[in-house]
Amino acid sequence: MSEAKRPYVICHMVPSLDGRIVTRHWKLSSRMLAEYERTAETFDAEAWMIGRISMEPYAGKARVPARKRAQPIPRKDFIARRDAESYAIALDPSGKLTWKSASIDEEHVITVLTEQVSDDYLAFLQAKGISYLFGGKAKLNLRRVLEKLRARFGIKKLLLEGGGRINGSFLAADLIDELSVLVAPIADGSIGTPSLFDASEKKGPIRHLELVSLEKRAGDLVWLRYKPKR
């Protein structure tokens, strides 16, 4: 499918000066956090996407009951709602998130799975009214996932706010259309923690970018926007 058949993907992140993205020990001010949200809103995206670990605090903890009926559930996409103003998308290949609700701050939840998940888990999602898409049998095909998000939900613009591995996977698949980074005035200095893109332990997928804009924002943040050279 052509590029028009998938959402425009903007990777929007707050890295440190040395490219680290685990922010919990940084003691970011409320001003900085608000600035991140303000800049995100300027894109008018219909959806945002993160991975399972990042989504856990939003999902909460519920019990996945065992089904009384043993009839298999077909591995077909389940669309609980397609008219939401905004969507929260989780990449959860193994189906480990135990959702308490089908929405996050009124944003409808879509979870992306592989076909390896259990029937009990699919029944759990259906009972909660949570939409799910299959991205592959045992591994996610990210391009296909994006195409489904466009076709099933009409999502034209998506904010990718993942961890290093998810961002790196999108980078490797050449699925990032724009990079938006609010560089925090922090030198992290840690070793072995996630960075903005963690695609490979060896040579990574080198991508050349061109600078679109540069702004100083509140809290000494610097907002850089890039687009890939294709």
Secondary structure as the mmCIF struct_conf table of DSSP 4:
data_model
#
loop_
_struct_conf.conf_type_id
_struct_conf.id
_struct_conf.beg_label_comp_id
_struct_conf.beg_label_asym_id
_struct_conf.beg_label_seq_id
_struct_conf.end_label_comp_id
_struct_conf.end_label_asym_id
_struct_conf.end_label_seq_id
HELX_RH_3T_P HELX_RH_3T_P1 GLU A 3 LYS A 5
BEND BEND1 ARG A 6 ARG A 6
STRN STRN1 TYR A 8 MET A 13
TURN_TY1_P TURN_TY1_P1 LEU A 17 ASP A 18
BEND BEND2 GLY A 19 GLY A 19
STRN STRN2 ARG A 20 ARG A 20
TURN_TY1_P TURN_TY1_P2 ARG A 24 HIS A 25
BEND BEND3 TRP A 26 TRP A 26
HELX_RH_AL_P HELX_RH_AL_P1 SER A 30 GLU A 41
TURN_TY1_P TURN_TY1_P3 THR A 42 PHE A 43
BEND BEND4 GLU A 46 GLU A 46
STRN STRN3 ALA A 47 GLY A 51
HELX_RH_AL_P HELX_RH_AL_P2 ARG A 52 ALA A 59
STRN STRN4 LYS A 61 LYS A 61
HELX_LH_PP_P HELX_LH_PP_P1 PRO A 65 ARG A 67
BEND BEND5 LYS A 68 LYS A 68
HELX_LH_PP_P HELX_LH_PP_P2 GLN A 71 PRO A 74
STRN STRN5 PHE A 78 PHE A 78
BEND BEND6 ALA A 80 ALA A 80
BEND BEND7 ARG A 82 ARG A 82
BEND BEND8 GLU A 85 GLU A 85
STRN STRN6 TYR A 87 LEU A 91
TURN_TY1_P TURN_TY1_P4 PRO A 93 SER A 94
STRN STRN7 THR A 98 THR A 98
BEND BEND9 LYS A 100 LYS A 100
BEND BEND10 ALA A 102 ALA A 102
STRN STRN8 SER A 103 ILE A 104
TURN_TY1_P TURN_TY1_P5 ASP A 105 GLU A 106
STRN STRN9 GLU A 107 LEU A 113
TURN_TY1_P TURN_TY1_P6 GLU A 115 GLN A 116
BEND BEND11 VAL A 117 VAL A 117
HELX_RH_AL_P HELX_RH_AL_P3 ASP A 119 LYS A 128
TURN_TY1_P TURN_TY1_P7 GLY A 129 GLY A 129
STRN STRN10 SER A 131 PHE A 134
BEND BEND12 LYS A 137 LYS A 139
HELX_RH_AL_P HELX_RH_AL_P4 LEU A 142 PHE A 153
STRN STRN11 LYS A 157 LEU A 160
HELX_RH_AL_P HELX_RH_AL_P5 GLY A 164 ALA A 172
TURN_TY1_P TURN_TY1_P8 ALA A 173 ASP A 174
BEND BEND13 ASP A 177 ASP A 177
STRN STRN12 GLU A 178 VAL A 183
BEND BEND14 PRO A 185 PRO A 185
BEND BEND15 ILE A 191 THR A 193
STRN STRN13 SER A 195 SER A 195
BEND BEND16 LEU A 196 LEU A 196
BEND BEND17 GLU A 201 LYS A 203
STRN STRN14 LEU A 209 ARG A 217
HELX_RH_3T_P HELX_RH_3T_P2 ALA A 218 ASP A 220
STRN STRN15 LEU A 221 PRO A 228
#
